[in-house]
């Protein structure tokens, strides 16, 4: 029987992960991580409520609960990078860095200090540990979270458990309800990792200075003003403030690109405007779970955002530590700063950070 420390967040997923491990006979305890110290009174899924829910779950399951703050680690390892990326006009994925640096590094180290053999979380993913450690998609494709876990190492995965990997969300809620867990119907969190569900533009403006500029069409016609490129992402429709124009069609406007040098936001009309679709991308900061990439070029499948269906593609070497990803079909809203994650079947190979979209025939 192994000693497992479960990361309890106050949500139903981590609660059922603890429930299942207890039913399997593991010696378990729980840790609640608080990693954001500011503005606890805000009405955005506050940590105080999550801690109350966590205490109720631990009491119901009869397990010891520890609380720990990794706020300094979160600020230094996650949030500073988050701000730097937005300042540069890119759109980062803080949950990916949070998993790598906090949940599967700081938390793993803390749990080891408590005598744990391994940690467990409520992620919808699977781990194969024979003959080699691999990260596998969760059985529920709609909830699969391997996109957010692709930067983990084999060593981290070898000391982790994902009890929900073989379950669908409705089954998890049913298990929680049958076990009498009070949070069985709690709404899933959709906010930034550990920060919560806030009005994003207002939150970001607390840390970064606004830099207004022009909104232009692809024909370089000025049609509006933006508050700062950091507040917009490729493919965005809401919040552009353009409205109806007598010299344009009635279709909605979408962000298609950013010119950070000129501080210009470019937009076009129509959800399927050709400028929104790109045949490939350039990626850097590559991480491969196996420790090394398959020999390039190689074919696989990839996704450029969470919950996107995987897309057939070809990976080619680009420079010393980058790659070009060429998709079989053009992809909508390729967004610098986001991650491209690669798969072969159910196996998550790893991925990298999107540097830029590329055009057909572009060389590495």
BALOBA-1460 file (C-alpha; in Angstrom, 3 decimals):
// residues 364
<rec num="1" residu="x" x="0.000" y="0.000" z="0.000"/>
<rec num="2" residu="x" x="1.465" y="3.339" z="-1.079"/>
<rec num="3" residu="x" x="1.114" y="6.711" z="0.616"/>
<rec num="4" residu="x" x="-0.560" y="9.162" z="-1.742"/>
<rec num="5" residu="x" x="-1.007" y="12.899" z="-1.219"/>
<rec num="6" residu="x" x="-3.969" y="14.241" z="-3.187"/>
<rec num="7" residu="x" x="-4.095" y="17.824" z="-4.335"/>
<rec num="8" residu="x" x="-7.592" y="18.943" z="-3.280"/>
<rec num="9" residu="x" x="-8.838" y="22.150" z="-4.877"/>
<rec num="10" residu="x" x="-12.415" y="22.328" z="-3.613"/>
<rec num="11" residu="x" x="-13.784" y="21.053" z="-6.925"/>
<rec num="12" residu="x" x="-15.542" y="17.790" z="-7.647"/>
<rec num="13" residu="x" x="-12.743" y="16.262" z="-9.747"/>
<rec num="14" residu="x" x="-10.030" y="16.254" z="-7.088"/>
<rec num="15" residu="x" x="-12.609" y="15.168" z="-4.495"/>
<rec num="16" residu="x" x="-13.518" y="12.068" z="-6.509"/>
<rec num="17" residu="x" x="-9.829" y="11.364" z="-7.149"/>
<rec num="18" residu="x" x="-9.381" y="11.173" z="-3.362"/>
<rec num="19" residu="x" x="-12.529" y="9.071" z="-3.002"/>
<rec num="20" residu="x" x="-11.350" y="6.509" z="-5.551"/>
<rec num="21" residu="x" x="-7.884" y="6.228" z="-4.031"/>
<rec num="22" residu="x" x="-9.347" y="5.655" z="-0.596"/>
<rec num="23" residu="x" x="-11.636" y="2.960" z="-1.998"/>
<rec num="24" residu="x" x="-8.584" y="1.333" z="-3.607"/>
<rec num="25" residu="x" x="-6.963" y="1.029" z="-0.184"/>
<rec num="26" residu="x" x="-4.222" y="3.637" z="-0.462"/>
<rec num="27" residu="x" x="-2.942" y="5.477" z="2.595"/>
<rec num="28" residu="x" x="-3.991" y="8.980" z="1.593"/>
<rec num="29" residu="x" x="-3.848" y="12.520" z="2.861"/>
<rec num="30" residu="x" x="-4.694" y="15.785" z="1.101"/>
<rec num="31" residu="x" x="-3.107" y="19.167" z="0.444"/>
<rec num="32" residu="x" x="-4.907" y="22.405" z="-0.370"/>
<rec num="33" residu="x" x="-2.640" y="24.802" z="-2.278"/>
<rec num="34" residu="x" x="-3.248" y="28.515" z="-1.958"/>
<rec num="35" residu="x" x="-1.100" y="30.404" z="-4.381"/>
<rec num="36" residu="x" x="-2.697" y="33.791" z="-4.922"/>
<rec num="37" residu="x" x="-2.767" y="36.175" z="-1.957"/>
<rec num="38" residu="x" x="-4.321" y="39.303" z="-3.407"/>
<rec num="39" residu="x" x="-7.939" y="40.403" z="-3.516"/>
<rec num="40" residu="x" x="-9.413" y="37.464" z="-1.626"/>
<rec num="41" residu="x" x="-12.678" y="39.374" z="-1.191"/>
<rec num="42" residu="x" x="-13.342" y="39.522" z="-4.946"/>
<rec num="43" residu="x" x="-16.329" y="37.596" z="-6.199"/>
<rec num="44" residu="x" x="-14.362" y="35.341" z="-8.553"/>
<rec num="45" residu="x" x="-14.303" y="31.834" z="-7.055"/>
<rec num="46" residu="x" x="-12.430" y="33.005" z="-3.922"/>
<rec num="47" residu="x" x="-9.900" y="30.769" z="-2.246"/>
<rec num="48" residu="x" x="-11.775" y="30.974" z="1.062"/>
<rec num="49" residu="x" x="-14.803" y="29.206" z="-0.419"/>
<rec num="50" residu="x" x="-12.610" y="26.611" z="-2.087"/>
<rec num="51" residu="x" x="-10.876" y="25.920" z="1.222"/>
<rec num="52" residu="x" x="-14.238" y="25.488" z="2.975"/>
<rec num="53" residu="x" x="-15.312" y="23.016" z="0.276"/>
<rec num="54" residu="x" x="-12.004" y="21.182" z="0.589"/>
<rec num="55" residu="x" x="-12.379" y="20.871" z="4.350"/>
<rec num="56" residu="x" x="-15.880" y="19.444" z="3.887"/>
<rec num="57" residu="x" x="-14.573" y="16.820" z="1.437"/>
<rec num="58" residu="x" x="-11.673" y="15.845" z="3.704"/>
<rec num="59" residu="x" x="-14.029" y="15.524" z="6.671"/>
<rec num="60" residu="x" x="-16.478" y="13.416" z="4.680"/>
<rec num="61" residu="x" x="-13.709" y="11.087" z="3.504"/>
<rec num="62" residu="x" x="-11.951" y="11.038" z="6.870"/>
<rec num="63" residu="x" x="-8.561" y="12.097" z="5.558"/>
<rec num="64" residu="x" x="-5.955" y="14.469" z="6.954"/>
<rec num="65" residu="x" x="-5.808" y="17.863" z="5.239"/>
<rec num="66" residu="x" x="-2.707" y="20.061" z="4.980"/>
<rec num="67" residu="x" x="-2.749" y="23.635" z="3.672"/>
<rec num="68" residu="x" x="0.221" y="25.309" z="2.027"/>
<rec num="69" residu="x" x="0.896" y="28.530" z="0.158"/>
<rec num="70" residu="x" x="3.083" y="28.538" z="-2.926"/>
<rec num="71" residu="x" x="2.319" y="32.190" z="-3.670"/>
<rec num="72" residu="x" x="5.996" y="33.185" z="-3.930"/>
<rec num="73" residu="x" x="6.729" y="30.290" z="-6.269"/>
<rec num="74" residu="x" x="3.634" y="31.077" z="-8.312"/>
<rec num="75" residu="x" x="4.607" y="34.731" z="-8.713"/>
<rec num="76" residu="x" x="8.219" y="33.969" z="-9.647"/>
<rec num="77" residu="x" x="7.732" y="30.903" z="-11.831"/>
<rec num="78" residu="x" x="4.320" y="31.492" z="-13.421"/>
<rec num="79" residu="x" x="2.877" y="34.978" z="-13.089"/>
<rec num="80" residu="x" x="5.978" y="36.954" z="-14.088"/>
<rec num="81" residu="x" x="6.162" y="34.942" z="-17.316"/>
<rec num="82" residu="x" x="2.415" y="35.446" z="-17.815"/>
<rec num="83" residu="x" x="2.825" y="39.236" z="-17.605"/>
<rec num="84" residu="x" x="5.923" y="39.292" z="-19.812"/>
<rec num="85" residu="x" x="4.105" y="37.386" z="-22.531"/>
<rec num="86" residu="x" x="1.076" y="39.655" z="-22.497"/>
<rec num="87" residu="x" x="3.332" y="42.725" z="-22.476"/>
<rec num="88" residu="x" x="4.904" y="41.358" z="-25.678"/>
<rec num="89" residu="x" x="1.464" y="41.048" z="-27.307"/>
<rec num="90" residu="x" x="1.340" y="37.262" z="-27.045"/>
<rec num="91" residu="x" x="-1.298" y="35.029" z="-25.421"/>
<rec num="92" residu="x" x="0.258" y="32.600" z="-22.900"/>
<rec num="93" residu="x" x="-1.221" y="29.465" z="-21.330"/>
<rec num="94" residu="x" x="-0.538" y="29.933" z="-17.605"/>
<rec num="95" residu="x" x="-2.195" y="26.630" z="-16.661"/>
<rec num="96" residu="x" x="0.530" y="24.753" z="-18.547"/>
<rec num="97" residu="x" x="3.327" y="26.510" z="-16.659"/>
<rec num="98" residu="x" x="1.388" y="26.182" z="-13.403"/>
<rec num="99" residu="x" x="1.200" y="22.413" z="-13.804"/>
<rec num="100" residu="x" x="4.909" y="22.138" z="-14.545"/>
<rec num="101" residu="x" x="6.174" y="24.504" z="-11.860"/>
<rec num="102" residu="x" x="3.586" y="24.326" z="-9.060"/>
<rec num="103" residu="x" x="1.393" y="21.233" z="-9.125"/>
<rec num="104" residu="x" x="4.054" y="18.795" z="-10.299"/>
<rec num="105" residu="x" x="7.143" y="20.480" z="-8.868"/>
<rec num="106" residu="x" x="6.498" y="22.568" z="-5.749"/>
<rec num="107" residu="x" x="3.573" y="20.360" z="-4.657"/>
<rec num="108" residu="x" x="5.455" y="17.155" z="-5.481"/>
<rec num="109" residu="x" x="8.433" y="18.325" z="-3.411"/>
<rec num="110" residu="x" x="6.140" y="19.291" z="-0.533"/>
<rec num="111" residu="x" x="4.310" y="15.937" z="-0.661"/>
<rec num="112" residu="x" x="7.628" y="14.084" z="-0.672"/>
<rec num="113" residu="x" x="8.496" y="15.931" z="2.521"/>
<rec num="114" residu="x" x="5.299" y="14.567" z="4.046"/>
<rec num="115" residu="x" x="6.431" y="11.031" z="3.223"/>
<rec num="116" residu="x" x="4.387" y="10.523" z="0.058"/>
<rec num="117" residu="x" x="5.305" y="7.877" z="-2.480"/>
<rec num="118" residu="x" x="3.359" y="9.791" z="-5.110"/>
<rec num="119" residu="x" x="0.839" y="12.571" z="-5.644"/>
<rec num="120" residu="x" x="-2.594" y="12.500" z="-7.263"/>
<rec num="121" residu="x" x="-4.741" y="15.132" z="-8.963"/>
<rec num="122" residu="x" x="-8.146" y="15.307" z="-10.614"/>
<rec num="123" residu="x" x="-6.842" y="15.684" z="-14.157"/>
<rec num="124" residu="x" x="-8.568" y="13.844" z="-16.985"/>
<rec num="125" residu="x" x="-5.542" y="12.018" z="-18.350"/>
<rec num="126" residu="x" x="-3.895" y="8.626" z="-17.993"/>
<rec num="127" residu="x" x="-0.383" y="7.431" z="-17.236"/>
<rec num="128" residu="x" x="1.121" y="4.223" z="-18.560"/>
<rec num="129" residu="x" x="4.121" y="3.057" z="-16.542"/>
<rec num="130" residu="x" x="4.984" y="-0.149" z="-18.387"/>
<rec num="131" residu="x" x="7.245" y="-0.732" z="-20.208"/>
<rec num="132" residu="x" x="8.018" y="3.024" z="-20.161"/>
<rec num="133" residu="x" x="6.276" y="6.030" z="-18.665"/>
<rec num="134" residu="x" x="3.854" y="7.658" z="-21.112"/>
<rec num="135" residu="x" x="1.163" y="10.303" z="-20.836"/>
<rec num="136" residu="x" x="-2.089" y="9.158" z="-22.456"/>
<rec num="137" residu="x" x="-5.272" y="11.002" z="-23.352"/>
<rec num="138" residu="x" x="-8.186" y="10.720" z="-20.954"/>
<rec num="139" residu="x" x="-10.939" y="8.351" z="-22.060"/>
<rec num="140" residu="x" x="-13.402" y="11.254" z="-22.122"/>
<rec num="141" residu="x" x="-12.152" y="13.174" z="-25.189"/>
<rec num="142" residu="x" x="-14.263" y="16.205" z="-24.247"/>
<rec num="143" residu="x" x="-12.478" y="16.492" z="-20.884"/>
<rec num="144" residu="x" x="-9.000" y="15.286" z="-21.864"/>
<rec num="145" residu="x" x="-6.427" y="17.567" z="-20.201"/>
<rec num="146" residu="x" x="-3.179" y="16.290" z="-21.670"/>
<rec num="147" residu="x" x="-2.834" y="19.635" z="-23.493"/>
<rec num="148" residu="x" x="-2.138" y="21.232" z="-20.101"/>
<rec num="149" residu="x" x="0.189" y="18.420" z="-18.968"/>
<rec num="150" residu="x" x="2.497" y="18.042" z="-21.965"/>
<rec num="151" residu="x" x="5.488" y="19.756" z="-20.304"/>
<rec num="152" residu="x" x="5.765" y="17.163" z="-17.523"/>
<rec num="153" residu="x" x="8.719" y="14.810" z="-17.403"/>
<rec num="154" residu="x" x="8.756" y="11.052" z="-17.119"/>
<rec num="155" residu="x" x="10.093" y="11.445" z="-13.592"/>
<rec num="156" residu="x" x="7.139" y="13.643" z="-12.595"/>
<rec num="157" residu="x" x="4.630" y="11.309" z="-14.249"/>
<rec num="158" residu="x" x="6.188" y="8.251" z="-12.611"/>
<rec num="159" residu="x" x="5.343" y="9.742" z="-9.211"/>
<rec num="160" residu="x" x="1.811" y="10.858" z="-10.138"/>
<rec num="161" residu="x" x="-1.633" y="9.298" z="-10.311"/>
<rec num="162" residu="x" x="-4.650" y="10.449" z="-12.353"/>
<rec num="163" residu="x" x="-7.573" y="8.399" z="-10.967"/>
<rec num="164" residu="x" x="-10.128" y="10.059" z="-13.280"/>
<rec num="165" residu="x" x="-8.389" y="9.208" z="-16.543"/>
<rec num="166" residu="x" x="-10.761" y="6.388" z="-17.400"/>
<rec num="167" residu="x" x="-13.968" y="8.216" z="-16.444"/>
<rec num="168" residu="x" x="-16.406" y="10.617" z="-18.083"/>
<rec num="169" residu="x" x="-17.394" y="13.790" z="-16.245"/>
<rec num="170" residu="x" x="-20.987" y="12.680" z="-15.675"/>
<rec num="171" residu="x" x="-19.708" y="9.514" z="-14.005"/>
<rec num="172" residu="x" x="-17.443" y="11.568" z="-11.731"/>
<rec num="173" residu="x" x="-20.357" y="13.731" z="-10.595"/>
<rec num="174" residu="x" x="-22.463" y="10.619" z="-9.998"/>
<rec num="175" residu="x" x="-19.728" y="9.099" z="-7.807"/>
<rec num="176" residu="x" x="-19.496" y="12.327" z="-5.817"/>
<rec num="177" residu="x" x="-23.262" y="12.464" z="-5.337"/>
<rec num="178" residu="x" x="-23.473" y="8.822" z="-4.265"/>
<rec num="179" residu="x" x="-20.631" y="9.369" z="-1.765"/>
<rec num="180" residu="x" x="-22.446" y="12.330" z="-0.226"/>
<rec num="181" residu="x" x="-19.857" y="14.905" z="-1.257"/>
<rec num="182" residu="x" x="-21.400" y="18.350" z="-0.932"/>
<rec num="183" residu="x" x="-19.548" y="19.735" z="-3.962"/>
<rec num="184" residu="x" x="-20.909" y="17.104" z="-6.391"/>
<rec num="185" residu="x" x="-22.752" y="19.767" z="-8.399"/>
<rec num="186" residu="x" x="-20.186" y="22.564" z="-8.042"/>
<rec num="187" residu="x" x="-19.548" y="24.458" z="-11.264"/>
<rec num="188" residu="x" x="-16.241" y="23.738" z="-12.988"/>
<rec num="189" residu="x" x="-13.677" y="26.510" z="-12.698"/>
<rec num="190" residu="x" x="-12.812" y="28.202" z="-16.000"/>
<rec num="191" residu="x" x="-10.507" y="30.920" z="-14.687"/>
<rec num="192" residu="x" x="-6.754" y="31.331" z="-14.681"/>
<rec num="193" residu="x" x="-4.937" y="28.655" z="-12.694"/>
<rec num="194" residu="x" x="-5.129" y="29.607" z="-8.968"/>
<rec num="195" residu="x" x="-6.298" y="33.154" z="-9.742"/>
<rec num="196" residu="x" x="-9.924" y="32.389" z="-10.553"/>
<rec num="197" residu="x" x="-12.650" y="33.749" z="-12.746"/>
<rec num="198" residu="x" x="-12.045" y="37.483" z="-12.971"/>
<rec num="199" residu="x" x="-12.903" y="40.199" z="-15.463"/>
<rec num="200" residu="x" x="-9.761" y="39.592" z="-17.412"/>
<rec num="201" residu="x" x="-9.122" y="43.011" z="-18.973"/>
<rec num="202" residu="x" x="-9.605" y="44.757" z="-15.627"/>
<rec num="203" residu="x" x="-7.346" y="42.248" z="-13.898"/>
<rec num="204" residu="x" x="-4.573" y="42.547" z="-16.483"/>
<rec num="205" residu="x" x="-4.742" y="46.353" z="-16.385"/>
<rec num="206" residu="x" x="-3.769" y="46.239" z="-12.686"/>
<rec num="207" residu="x" x="-0.303" y="44.984" z="-13.680"/>
<rec num="208" residu="x" x="0.369" y="46.252" z="-17.208"/>
<rec num="209" residu="x" x="0.159" y="49.774" z="-18.560"/>
<rec num="210" residu="x" x="-2.360" y="50.319" z="-21.331"/>
<rec num="211" residu="x" x="-0.923" y="51.229" z="-24.725"/>
<rec num="212" residu="x" x="-3.771" y="52.368" z="-27.014"/>
<rec num="213" residu="x" x="-3.413" y="52.128" z="-30.764"/>
<rec num="214" residu="x" x="-5.255" y="51.774" z="-34.049"/>
<rec num="215" residu="x" x="-7.540" y="49.042" z="-35.291"/>
<rec num="216" residu="x" x="-7.079" y="48.609" z="-39.041"/>
<rec num="217" residu="x" x="-8.552" y="46.449" z="-41.776"/>
<rec num="218" residu="x" x="-6.321" y="44.274" z="-43.938"/>
<rec num="219" residu="x" x="-6.521" y="47.073" z="-46.496"/>
<rec num="220" residu="x" x="-4.892" y="49.307" z="-43.830"/>
<rec num="221" residu="x" x="-7.993" y="51.419" z="-43.274"/>
<rec num="222" residu="x" x="-8.327" y="52.776" z="-39.719"/>
<rec num="223" residu="x" x="-11.728" y="51.764" z="-38.341"/>
<rec num="224" residu="x" x="-11.287" y="51.986" z="-34.578"/>
<rec num="225" residu="x" x="-8.985" y="52.109" z="-31.579"/>
<rec num="226" residu="x" x="-7.769" y="49.444" z="-29.175"/>
<rec num="227" residu="x" x="-6.738" y="49.746" z="-25.516"/>
<rec num="228" residu="x" x="-3.542" y="47.738" z="-25.891"/>
<rec num="229" residu="x" x="-2.603" y="44.653" z="-27.911"/>
<rec num="230" residu="x" x="-2.339" y="42.633" z="-24.689"/>
<rec num="231" residu="x" x="-6.142" y="42.691" z="-24.323"/>
<rec num="232" residu="x" x="-6.782" y="40.889" z="-27.624"/>
<rec num="233" residu="x" x="-6.079" y="37.466" z="-29.040"/>
<rec num="234" residu="x" x="-6.184" y="36.010" z="-32.546"/>
<rec num="235" residu="x" x="-9.723" y="34.991" z="-33.485"/>
<rec num="236" residu="x" x="-11.336" y="37.253" z="-30.872"/>
<rec num="237" residu="x" x="-14.731" y="38.737" z="-31.700"/>
<rec num="238" residu="x" x="-15.995" y="40.332" z="-28.500"/>
<rec num="239" residu="x" x="-14.803" y="43.665" z="-27.164"/>
<rec num="240" residu="x" x="-13.572" y="45.241" z="-30.403"/>
<rec num="241" residu="x" x="-16.041" y="48.142" z="-30.232"/>
<rec num="242" residu="x" x="-16.247" y="48.526" z="-33.998"/>
<rec num="243" residu="x" x="-20.014" y="48.245" z="-34.479"/>
<rec num="244" residu="x" x="-21.900" y="48.486" z="-37.757"/>
<rec num="245" residu="x" x="-20.380" y="50.357" z="-40.671"/>
<rec num="246" residu="x" x="-22.144" y="51.582" z="-43.801"/>
<rec num="247" residu="x" x="-19.096" y="50.696" z="-45.931"/>
<rec num="248" residu="x" x="-18.881" y="47.085" z="-44.725"/>
<rec num="249" residu="x" x="-20.981" y="43.928" z="-44.644"/>
<rec num="250" residu="x" x="-22.977" y="43.046" z="-41.568"/>
<rec num="251" residu="x" x="-20.679" y="40.171" z="-40.581"/>
<rec num="252" residu="x" x="-18.852" y="40.352" z="-37.232"/>
<rec num="253" residu="x" x="-15.237" y="41.528" z="-37.050"/>
<rec num="254" residu="x" x="-12.467" y="39.238" z="-35.802"/>
<rec num="255" residu="x" x="-8.861" y="39.820" z="-34.789"/>
<rec num="256" residu="x" x="-6.616" y="38.310" z="-37.469"/>
<rec num="257" residu="x" x="-3.156" y="39.619" z="-36.498"/>
<rec num="258" residu="x" x="-1.146" y="42.034" z="-34.375"/>
<rec num="259" residu="x" x="1.671" y="44.317" z="-35.493"/>
<rec num="260" residu="x" x="3.546" y="44.901" z="-32.251"/>
<rec num="261" residu="x" x="6.081" y="47.194" z="-33.894"/>
<rec num="262" residu="x" x="3.390" y="49.620" z="-35.099"/>
<rec num="263" residu="x" x="0.992" y="48.793" z="-32.222"/>
<rec num="264" residu="x" x="-1.762" y="48.000" z="-34.733"/>
<rec num="265" residu="x" x="-4.549" y="45.465" z="-34.343"/>
<rec num="266" residu="x" x="-5.714" y="44.017" z="-37.668"/>
<rec num="267" residu="x" x="-9.264" y="42.766" z="-38.103"/>
<rec num="268" residu="x" x="-11.391" y="41.201" z="-40.824"/>
<rec num="269" residu="x" x="-15.047" y="40.310" z="-41.208"/>
<rec num="270" residu="x" x="-16.440" y="36.795" z="-41.058"/>
<rec num="271" residu="x" x="-15.841" y="33.852" z="-38.767"/>
<rec num="272" residu="x" x="-14.224" y="31.968" z="-41.653"/>
<rec num="273" residu="x" x="-12.268" y="34.819" z="-43.230"/>
<rec num="274" residu="x" x="-9.249" y="33.345" z="-45.088"/>
<rec num="275" residu="x" x="-6.835" y="35.478" z="-43.043"/>
<rec num="276" residu="x" x="-7.826" y="33.524" z="-39.940"/>
<rec num="277" residu="x" x="-6.580" y="30.234" z="-41.421"/>
<rec num="278" residu="x" x="-2.924" y="29.242" z="-41.644"/>
<rec num="279" residu="x" x="-1.334" y="26.067" z="-43.032"/>
<rec num="280" residu="x" x="1.237" y="25.780" z="-40.285"/>
<rec num="281" residu="x" x="3.238" y="27.345" z="-37.492"/>
<rec num="282" residu="x" x="6.699" y="27.774" z="-36.093"/>
<rec num="283" residu="x" x="7.259" y="26.507" z="-32.531"/>
<rec num="284" residu="x" x="10.104" y="26.818" z="-30.031"/>
<rec num="285" residu="x" x="10.878" y="25.795" z="-26.433"/>
<rec num="286" residu="x" x="10.096" y="22.212" z="-27.364"/>
<rec num="287" residu="x" x="9.584" y="19.645" z="-24.626"/>
<rec num="288" residu="x" x="9.337" y="15.920" z="-25.289"/>
<rec num="289" residu="x" x="8.051" y="13.664" z="-22.514"/>
<rec num="290" residu="x" x="10.333" y="10.841" z="-23.673"/>
<rec num="291" residu="x" x="13.306" y="13.176" z="-23.265"/>
<rec num="292" residu="x" x="14.021" y="13.465" z="-26.992"/>
<rec num="293" residu="x" x="11.885" y="13.989" z="-30.103"/>
<rec num="294" residu="x" x="11.225" y="11.316" z="-32.697"/>
<rec num="295" residu="x" x="13.616" y="11.748" z="-35.640"/>
<rec num="296" residu="x" x="12.375" y="14.630" z="-37.786"/>
<rec num="297" residu="x" x="10.605" y="14.974" z="-40.089"/>
<rec num="298" residu="x" x="7.804" y="12.843" z="-38.679"/>
<rec num="299" residu="x" x="4.043" y="12.701" z="-38.961"/>
<rec num="300" residu="x" x="1.721" y="12.886" z="-35.998"/>
<rec num="301" residu="x" x="-1.386" y="14.714" z="-34.845"/>
<rec num="302" residu="x" x="-1.464" y="18.003" z="-32.971"/>
<rec num="303" residu="x" x="-3.800" y="20.505" z="-31.380"/>
<rec num="304" residu="x" x="-3.233" y="24.223" z="-30.898"/>
<rec num="305" residu="x" x="-5.776" y="24.720" z="-28.135"/>
<rec num="306" residu="x" x="-7.450" y="22.714" z="-25.383"/>
<rec num="307" residu="x" x="-10.405" y="20.592" z="-26.543"/>
<rec num="308" residu="x" x="-9.615" y="21.072" z="-30.221"/>
<rec num="309" residu="x" x="-9.809" y="17.841" z="-32.209"/>
<rec num="310" residu="x" x="-6.302" y="16.651" z="-33.042"/>
<rec num="311" residu="x" x="-5.165" y="17.504" z="-36.560"/>
<rec num="312" residu="x" x="-2.857" y="15.461" z="-38.854"/>
<rec num="313" residu="x" x="0.444" y="17.256" z="-39.428"/>
<rec num="314" residu="x" x="4.114" y="16.974" z="-40.353"/>
<rec num="315" residu="x" x="6.873" y="18.194" z="-38.021"/>
<rec num="316" residu="x" x="10.157" y="19.438" z="-39.485"/>
<rec num="317" residu="x" x="13.271" y="20.654" z="-37.717"/>
<rec num="318" residu="x" x="13.676" y="24.443" z="-37.610"/>
<rec num="319" residu="x" x="16.948" y="25.712" z="-36.203"/>
<rec num="320" residu="x" x="18.563" y="24.044" z="-33.224"/>
<rec num="321" residu="x" x="15.597" y="23.842" z="-30.854"/>
<rec num="322" residu="x" x="12.502" y="24.617" z="-32.904"/>
<rec num="323" residu="x" x="10.212" y="23.004" z="-35.419"/>
<rec num="324" residu="x" x="7.777" y="23.772" z="-38.204"/>
<rec num="325" residu="x" x="4.347" y="22.179" z="-37.935"/>
<rec num="326" residu="x" x="2.605" y="21.788" z="-41.289"/>
<rec num="327" residu="x" x="-1.040" y="20.791" z="-41.036"/>
<rec num="328" residu="x" x="-2.946" y="18.722" z="-43.569"/>
<rec num="329" residu="x" x="-5.748" y="21.303" z="-43.383"/>
<rec num="330" residu="x" x="-5.316" y="25.020" z="-42.551"/>
<rec num="331" residu="x" x="-5.963" y="25.827" z="-38.898"/>
<rec num="332" residu="x" x="-8.033" y="28.725" z="-37.577"/>
<rec num="333" residu="x" x="-6.576" y="31.325" z="-35.194"/>
<rec num="334" residu="x" x="-2.991" y="30.152" z="-34.774"/>
<rec num="335" residu="x" x="-1.998" y="32.200" z="-31.721"/>
<rec num="336" residu="x" x="1.579" y="33.110" z="-30.723"/>
<rec num="337" residu="x" x="2.233" y="32.324" z="-27.068"/>
<rec num="338" residu="x" x="-0.158" y="29.393" z="-26.988"/>
<rec num="339" residu="x" x="1.085" y="25.796" z="-27.153"/>
<rec num="340" residu="x" x="1.041" y="23.220" z="-29.913"/>
<rec num="341" residu="x" x="0.816" y="19.709" z="-28.448"/>
<rec num="342" residu="x" x="1.651" y="16.559" z="-30.416"/>
<rec num="343" residu="x" x="0.158" y="13.066" z="-30.277"/>
<rec num="344" residu="x" x="0.516" y="9.643" z="-31.801"/>
<rec num="345" residu="x" x="-2.723" y="7.833" z="-31.110"/>
<rec num="346" residu="x" x="-3.505" y="8.185" z="-27.403"/>
<rec num="347" residu="x" x="0.101" y="9.010" z="-26.515"/>
<rec num="348" residu="x" x="0.937" y="12.650" z="-25.800"/>
<rec num="349" residu="x" x="4.462" y="13.195" z="-27.114"/>
<rec num="350" residu="x" x="5.019" y="16.753" z="-25.889"/>
<rec num="351" residu="x" x="4.945" y="20.095" z="-27.649"/>
<rec num="352" residu="x" x="6.168" y="23.658" z="-27.740"/>
<rec num="353" residu="x" x="5.284" y="27.346" z="-27.758"/>
<rec num="354" residu="x" x="3.802" y="28.833" z="-30.936"/>
<rec num="355" residu="x" x="6.088" y="31.595" z="-32.175"/>
<rec num="356" residu="x" x="4.214" y="32.516" z="-35.342"/>
<rec num="357" residu="x" x="1.933" y="31.220" z="-38.051"/>
<rec num="358" residu="x" x="3.605" y="30.315" z="-41.344"/>
<rec num="359" residu="x" x="2.423" y="30.419" z="-44.914"/>
<rec num="360" residu="x" x="2.442" y="27.556" z="-47.430"/>
<rec num="361" residu="x" x="5.946" y="26.664" z="-48.573"/>
<rec num="362" residu="x" x="7.741" y="28.647" z="-45.862"/>
<rec num="363" residu="x" x="11.138" y="27.173" z="-45.038"/>
<rec num="364" residu="x" x="12.595" y="26.443" z="-41.632"/>
